[in-house]
């Protein structure tokens, strides 16, 4: 039989761990303090709408639409759209410092730059899908990740990649409208 005093002593670290973990788990925002004015970041986000084309003997995958978003450290943005082989004129804009700091914080605080750039396999039967990539240069360190949409792969796509993708999609949709 376990003595009650040992049970109480064993429960104390568990209670302290729970008290420390609950605020961290329930917090849904990335702290803005993660980014500082000395951080430099450049982001190149690309989305391809791909389609498998079969001519009977061979199959090839072609891009129906490609969107490229470049974000520079000073907040300047360049958006390029290529649809059905034709490149549209570039759209240039600028995001405010608050949005830029949010993205910097998200990438820096979550360790996105350290994600292994493993490739995600595309399902054999996927014929029409989106494939994305993001190349991030944070303080001179570069990481580039490619991934297909979740319905085109059996691999697990980390939620962190999806979170960064949604933030960049918001900026892309704002500038392209």
Secondary structure, DSSP 8 states (H G I E B T S, - for coil): ---HHHHHHHHHHHHHHHHHHHHHHH--S--GGG--TT--EEEEEEEEEEEEEE-SS-EEEEEEEEEEEEE-TTSEEEEEEEETTEE---EEEE--HHHHHHHHHHHHHHTGGGS--------TT--EEEEEEEEEEETTEEEEEEEE-GGG-SS---HHHHHHHHHHHHHHHHHH-
